[in-house]
Amino acid sequence: MNTNMNPTEFIQAIDHAAGMNDRWLFLAAFCLLLIGCGLVIYWLVRQLQAVIADHKELRNEHHAALAQIIEKQNETALKLAVCLDQNSEALRECAFELRRFQERKNL
């Protein structure tokens, strides 16, 4: 089949197809429908694959970001624990000094 048809040849091919039996016209239309559906399904599958790939990439980025957040939270929790320990020690020293000051005042 020649793909570079001029308008006259195209019109003759359409005229020939129109003059054929309806059964052949139905079969030709059905074949075109199948080819069209196949192309649409192929395009949809390609789009789905692209969406899945994008989703996978975004999921990996999300997991990496969550890992960084958890790491920073662990560091912050460790700093907070050290701070609380130091504050507890400072409060014990303050309580000791306050008792000592009160004992001196009572003497």
Secondary structure, DSSP 8 states (H G I E B T S, - for coil): --SS--HHHHHHHHHHHHTS-HHHHHHHHHHHHHHHHHHHHHHHHHHHHHHHHHHHHHHHHHHHHHHHHHHHHHHHHHHHHHHHHHHHHHHHHHHHHHHHHHHHHH-
